[in-house]
Amino acid sequence: QVQLVESGGGLVQPGRSLRLSCAASGSIFSITVMAWYRQAPGKQRELVAGITRGGTTNYLDSVKGRFTISRDNAKNTVYLQMNSLKPEDTAVYYCNIGLASGGYYWGQGTQVTVSS
């Protein structure tokens, strides 16, 4: 069994920052990829950022230069630093991890609202 616990969401004004965290625990031997997705009301879930165990990253075009994904392999934790937030970043953010043994797991989601 794998558990993912997310934290760090909330209400923030445009231009401000938030940092999301997602800690994995349970039957984990090795995590390969860690990622953040988001889903806004009425829209499909989309990949925001991903990071491999070796540190290779990829980003959604609209967040490049504003968001930074990082991970702490010793703590099985992935972070998403979000700067210069915009109203269009408002969504429920989900972390997702892939295990070397197979399978992908989702967090419960954390709400991020950007509004003045």
C-alpha positions in Angstrom: 0.0 0.0 0.0 1.2 3.5 -1.0 0.0 6.7 0.6 0.6 10.2 -0.7 0.0 13.2 1.5 -0.1 16.6 -0.1 0.1 20.0 1.5 0.7 23.7 0.8 -2.4 24.7 -1.2 -4.5 27.7 -0.4 -5.8 31.1 -1.5 -3.2 33.6 -2.7 -3.3 36.9 -4.6 -2.0 37.1 -8.2 1.8 37.5 -8.3 2.4 35.7 -5.0 3.9 32.3 -4.4 3.0 29.0 -3.0 4.9 25.8 -2.4 3.3 22.4 -2.6 4.7 19.3 -1.0 3.8 15.6 -1.5 5.2 12.9 0.8 5.0 9.3 -0.2 5.0 6.4 2.3 4.2 2.7 2.5 5.4 -0.1 0.3 7.9 1.9 -1.6 11.3 0.5 -2.8 12.1 3.0 -5.5 10.2 5.8 -7.0 11.0 6.6 -10.7 9.0 9.6 -11.8 7.3 12.1 -9.6 4.9 14.7 -11.1 2.3 17.3 -10.4 -1.0 17.5 -12.4 -3.8 20.0 -12.1 -7.5 20.1 -12.9 -9.5 23.2 -13.2 -13.4 23.1 -13.1 -14.7 21.9 -16.4 -11.3 21.1 -17.8 -9.3 17.9 -18.2 -6.5 17.1 -15.8 -3.1 18.2 -17.2 0.5 17.6 -16.5 2.1 20.6 -14.9 5.6 19.3 -14.2 7.5 16.1 -13.9 10.9 15.0 -12.6 12.8 11.7 -12.9 14.9 10.1 -10.2 18.0 11.5 -11.8 16.6 15.1 -11.8 15.4 15.6 -15.4 12.4 17.9 -15.5 9.7 18.9 -17.9 7.1 21.6 -17.6 3.8 22.7 -19.1 4.6 25.6 -21.4 2.4 28.0 -19.5 4.3 27.5 -16.2 7.8 27.5 -17.6 9.9 30.1 -15.8 7.4 30.4 -12.9 7.2 26.9 -11.4 10.0 24.7 -10.3 9.6 21.0 -9.4 12.1 19.3 -7.2 12.4 16.1 -5.1 14.1 14.7 -2.1 14.7 11.0 -2.8 15.7 10.3 0.8 12.3 11.6 2.0 10.3 10.3 -0.9 8.9 13.8 -1.3 8.3 16.0 -4.3 7.8 19.8 -4.2 6.3 22.4 -6.6 7.5 25.9 -6.1 5.0 28.2 -7.8 5.9 31.8 -8.3 4.2 34.7 -10.0 0.9 32.9 -9.7 -2.0 33.9 -12.1 -5.7 33.4 -11.8 -5.5 30.8 -14.6 -3.4 28.7 -12.3 -6.4 28.1 -10.1 -7.1 24.4 -9.9 -6.9 21.3 -7.8 -3.3 20.1 -7.9 -2.5 16.4 -7.6 0.8 14.7 -7.1 1.5 11.4 -9.0 4.4 8.9 -8.5 5.6 5.9 -10.5 7.3 3.0 -8.8 10.1 0.9 -10.2 8.1 -2.1 -9.2 5.2 -0.9 -11.3 2.1 1.2 -10.8 1.3 4.8 -10.5 -0.3 6.4 -7.5 -2.2 9.7 -6.9 -2.5 12.1 -4.0 -5.8 13.3 -2.8 -5.4 16.7 -4.3 -4.9 20.2 -2.9 -6.8 23.3 -3.9 -4.9 26.3 -5.2 -6.9 29.5 -5.7 -5.4 32.6 -7.2 -7.6 35.6 -6.7 -7.5 39.2 -5.6 
